Amino acid sequence: MEPKPRVGFFTDTSVCIGCKACEVACKEWNHVPAETKGFTGESYDNSGALGANRWRHVAFVEQRKPVGAADGTESLVDVAARAEAADRWGLQTYQDGDGMRWLMASDVCKHCTQAACLEVCPTGALFRTEFGTVVVQPDICNGCGYCVPACPFGVLDRREDDGRVWKCTLCYDRLKDDKEPACAQACPTDSIQFGELDALRARAGARLERLRDAGADRARLYGEDADDGVGGFGAFFLLLDEPEIYGLPPAPEARSAGRTPPARPPAARPACRPRRTGRRPRARAHAA
């Protein structure tokens, strides 16, 4: 397998509109089973989180802004009425700039440089491709689940009906045909950008500088640094706030570093059978 330049994703969350086109495109191209979570009543996000049946997930970060009279131009009666409405109706009452802060980000497998999942896999089902991505081979996966707790991001998950692990492949089949991954092709705002990692990192650095010049003081890159705990991501992000706000670990670490996978449990031995000698048992004498 001839090595090729490492490719990956740069996700610019500042232009994500939460349309979830990437989720749909991923499911359609990869034949990922349908899984309708529905609304929880606590968020407008209706797809929950990454899992075996959801390889892309657009996270909605909905934070209520203060509804007090900060500038002193409103009456206390109006302030009290708005606060009561926020408590009673919650998200249905406010949009961005009017009581709610919205942050949206399309999450995906990070395709880590030091991939803990790959290190602990006892069957070789997980492997690194010629493009530097990490892929699961479902025909080799035995469902042991060692990779699930090894991932510091909680990306890997076993499918309930067969027990095997499934995750983003960065559309490995499309890469081999020189095609863009389905999610990046479907993104209408170019929030998800695909290309060679070195070029993406340079582009991300320039984008971050422009955002900070525009006043986005809390903006930062997440996963572009090769000196982090997983050696840098193959799918990194531009965030508008701290990683914890998006449900991401602030200091991810490859949990399997320097360790070998746990031993597989021994197979159960068959029950012992009486030894056959080839002779018929002698009939017992019965008392008269």
C-alpha positions in Angstrom: 0.0 0.0 0.0 1.7 3.1 -1.2 1.7 6.0 1.3 -0.1 9.2 0.2 -0.2 12.7 1.7 -2.2 12.6 4.9 -5.7 14.0 4.5 -8.4 15.0 6.9 -11.0 17.5 8.0 -10.9 21.1 9.2 -14.3 22.0 10.8 -14.8 25.7 11.1 -17.7 25.9 13.7 -18.0 29.7 13.2 -19.9 29.1 9.9 -21.9 26.0 10.9 -25.6 26.7 10.6 -26.8 23.4 12.1 -28.6 22.1 9.0 -27.3 18.5 9.6 -26.8 18.0 5.8 -23.5 16.3 6.7 -25.3 13.8 9.0 -27.7 12.9 6.2 -25.0 12.6 3.5 -22.9 10.4 5.7 -25.8 8.0 6.4 -26.9 7.9 2.7 -23.4 7.2 1.3 -22.3 4.7 4.0 -25.7 3.0 4.4 -25.7 3.7 8.1 -29.0 2.5 9.6 -31.6 5.0 10.4 -31.9 6.1 14.0 -34.4 8.7 15.0 -33.9 10.0 18.5 -36.6 12.7 18.4 -36.7 15.9 20.5 -36.0 15.6 24.2 -37.6 18.9 25.1 -34.3 20.2 26.3 -32.7 21.0 23.0 -33.4 21.5 19.3 -30.9 18.8 18.5 -32.8 15.7 17.5 -29.9 13.3 16.9 -28.2 13.0 20.3 -24.6 12.0 19.9 -22.0 10.1 17.8 -22.5 6.3 17.8 -22.4 3.2 15.8 -25.4 4.4 13.8 -24.4 8.1 13.6 -20.9 8.8 12.3 -21.4 12.5 12.1 -23.3 14.6 14.7 -24.0 18.3 14.6 -24.0 19.4 18.3 -26.2 22.2 19.3 -24.9 24.2 22.3 -27.8 26.3 23.6 -27.0 28.6 26.4 -29.4 31.1 28.0 -28.0 34.6 28.2 -28.7 36.9 31.1 -32.2 38.5 30.8 -31.6 41.3 33.3 -31.6 45.1 32.6 -27.9 45.4 32.2 -27.9 48.8 30.5 -30.6 50.2 32.7 -32.9 51.2 29.8 -35.8 48.9 30.6 -38.3 48.9 33.4 -38.1 46.3 36.1 -41.6 45.2 35.1 -40.4 44.3 31.6 -37.3 42.6 32.9 -39.4 40.5 35.3 -41.9 39.5 32.5 -39.1 38.4 30.2 -37.4 36.4 32.9 -40.7 34.7 33.7 -41.2 33.9 30.1 -37.7 32.4 29.8 -38.3 30.2 32.8 -41.7 29.1 31.6 -41.1 28.5 27.9 -37.4 28.2 27.7 -35.9 27.7 24.2 -39.2 28.5 22.4 -39.0 32.1 23.5 -35.5 33.2 22.4 -33.2 33.1 19.5 -29.6 34.1 19.1 -29.1 37.7 20.3 -32.4 37.7 22.2 -31.7 35.7 25.3 -30.0 32.6 23.8 -26.4 31.9 22.7 -26.1 29.3 19.9 -23.0 27.4 19.1 -23.1 24.6 16.5 -20.4 22.1 15.5 -20.3 19.0 13.4 -18.5 16.3 15.4 -16.8 13.2 14.0 -14.0 10.7 14.7 -10.7 12.5 15.1 -8.6 10.0 13.2 -5.8 10.5 15.8 -2.1 10.4 15.0 -1.7 8.2 18.1 -4.9 6.2 17.9 -5.5 4.3 21.1 -8.3 2.3 19.5 -5.9 1.0 16.9 -3.3 0.1 19.5 -5.7 -2.1 21.6 -7.5 -3.9 18.8 -6.5 -7.6 19.1 -7.7 -8.7 15.7 -6.3 -6.0 13.4 -9.9 -4.9 12.5 -8.7 -1.3 13.0 -6.0 -0.2 10.7 -4.4 3.0 9.3 -4.9 3.6 5.6 -2.5 5.0 3.1 -4.2 8.4 3.6 -3.4 8.4 7.4 -7.0 7.7 8.4 -8.2 5.1 10.9 -10.8 2.6 9.6 -12.7 -0.4 11.0 -12.9 -3.5 9.0 -16.3 -4.9 10.0 -15.6 -8.4 8.6 -12.7 -8.7 11.0 -14.1 -7.0 14.1 -15.1 -9.6 16.7 -17.0 -7.2 18.9 -14.6 -7.5 21.9 -15.1 -3.8 22.6 -11.6 -3.0 23.8 -11.4 0.1 21.6 -14.6 1.6 23.0 -13.1 2.8 26.4 -9.7 3.4 24.8 -11.0 6.3 22.7 -10.7 9.6 24.7 -13.5 11.2 22.8 -16.2 8.4 23.2 -16.5 8.1 19.5 -16.4 4.3 19.1 -19.6 2.4 19.7 -20.9 -1.1 19.2 -24.0 -1.7 17.1 -26.7 -3.5 19.2 -27.8 -6.0 16.6 -24.4 -7.5 15.8 -22.0 -6.2 18.6 -19.4 -4.9 16.1 -17.8 -1.5 16.3 -18.7 1.1 13.6 -17.4 4.7 13.0 -16.4 7.3 10.5 -14.1 6.0 7.7 -13.5 9.4 6.3 -15.2 7.8 3.2 -12.2 5.6 2.5 -13.9 4.2 -0.6 -14.4 7.7 -2.0 -10.7 8.7 -1.2 -9.5 5.7 -3.2 -11.5 7.2 -6.2 -10.1 10.7 -5.6 -13.5 11.9 -4.3 -14.3 14.3 -1.5 -16.0 12.7 1.6 -19.7 12.9 1.4 -20.2 15.1 4.5 -17.7 17.7 3.2 -19.3 17.7 -0.2 -22.8 18.2 1.2 -21.9 21.1 3.6 -23.5 24.3 2.2 -21.3 26.7 4.1 -17.9 25.0 3.9 -17.9 24.5 7.6 -16.4 21.0 6.9 -13.3 21.4 4.7 -11.4 18.4 3.4 -7.8 18.3 2.1 -4.2 17.6 2.9 -3.6 18.3 6.6 -0.7 20.6 6.2 -2.7 22.9 3.9 -5.8 22.7 6.2 -3.7 23.7 9.2 -2.3 26.8 7.4 -5.8 27.7 6.3 -7.1 27.3 9.9 -4.4 29.5 11.3 -5.3 32.3 8.9 -9.0 31.9 9.7 -8.4 32.1 13.4 -6.4 35.3 13.0 -9.2 36.9 11.1 -11.8 35.9 13.7 -9.7 37.3 16.6 -9.1 40.5 14.7 -12.9 40.7 14.4 -13.3 40.5 18.1 -13.8 36.7 18.7 -11.3 36.6 21.6 -12.3 33.1 22.8 -11.8 31.5 19.4 -9.2 28.7 19.2 -8.0 25.7 17.2 -8.6 22.3 18.7 -6.6 19.3 17.7 -4.2 20.9 15.3 -1.2 20.6 17.6 1.0 17.6 17.1 2.3 17.9 20.7 -1.1 17.1 22.3 -1.9 13.9 24.0 -2.9 12.0 20.8 -0.3 13.5 18.4 -2.7 15.8 16.7 -6.0 15.1 15.0 -6.7 14.0 11.5 -10.0 15.9 11.9 -9.5 19.2 13.9 -11.7 22.1 14.7 -12.0 25.9 15.1 -14.0 26.5 18.2 -15.6 29.8 19.4 -15.1 28.8 23.1 -13.5 26.3 25.3 -13.7 22.6 24.3 -15.7 21.7 27.3 -18.5 24.0 26.1 -18.8 21.7 23.1 -18.6 18.5 25.2 -14.9 17.9 24.1 -12.1 16.9 26.5 -9.7 19.9 27.0 -6.6 17.7 27.2 -7.2 14.4 25.4 -4.8 11.6 25.9 -4.3 8.2 24.3 -5.2 5.9 27.1 -3.4 2.9 25.7 0.0 4.6 25.3 2.7 2.2 26.3 0.2 -0.6 27.1 -0.7 -3.8 25.4 -4.3 -4.8 24.9 -5.9 -7.0 27.6 -5.6 -10.7 27.2 -8.5 -12.4 25.5 -10.5 -14.7 27.8 -9.6 -18.4 27.4 -12.0 -20.4 25.4 -14.3 -22.7 27.4 -13.1 -26.3 27.3 -15.6 -29.0 26.1 -17.1 -31.2 28.7 -15.1 -34.4 29.4 -16.4 -37.6 27.8 -15.7 -41.1 29.0 -12.8 -42.8 27.2 -13.8 -45.4 24.7 -11.9 -48.6 24.8 -13.6 -50.5 21.9 -14.8 -53.2 24.3 -18.4 -53.8 25.3 -19.2 -53.5 29.0 -19.7 -56.8 30.8 -23.3 -57.6 31.9 -23.7 -57.6 35.6 -24.9 -60.8 37.3 -28.3 -60.5 38.9 -29.2 -62.3 42.1 -31.8 -65.0 41.6 
